[in-house]
């Protein structure tokens, strides 16, 4: 089941890796936590690919394989709402992506979290580290997924 955090209360802590995705039109950034949920780290950037393998879009299948490979216990999908809190076309696309991903990994809960400004923050941090041009464009989605997941982990620890 896909849900939005908050207002849904944070689930009781369960040790295990969390995986987050930052869904874009061209790429999907993927990040993962350590089993103790202390640190989020970049994993990879998956190209958006709607061609299907056994009825599942290739990008969804790639992420589902990561979930299986790393025994992920929860998936966090960034919900790109506007600064006013309204949903745009990108938010509807992220919700659709989350539903498809949820169907591919039925035993793993998929949660959506507000990701306002995470890409801007990720881009700024990469620039501060001297990552420029084409290289920054290639990893900004991963960095945004890290920001999404790190925010979620911090919220989880506060509850």
Secondary structure, 3 states (H helix, E strand, C coil): CEEEECCCCCCCCCCCCEEEEEECCCEEEEEEECCCCCCEEEEEEEECCCCEECCEEHHHHHHHHHHHHCCCCEEEEEECECCCCCECHHHHHHHHHHHHHHHHCCCCEEEEEECCCHHHHHHHHHHHCCCCHHHHHHHHHHHHHHHHHHHHHHHHHHC
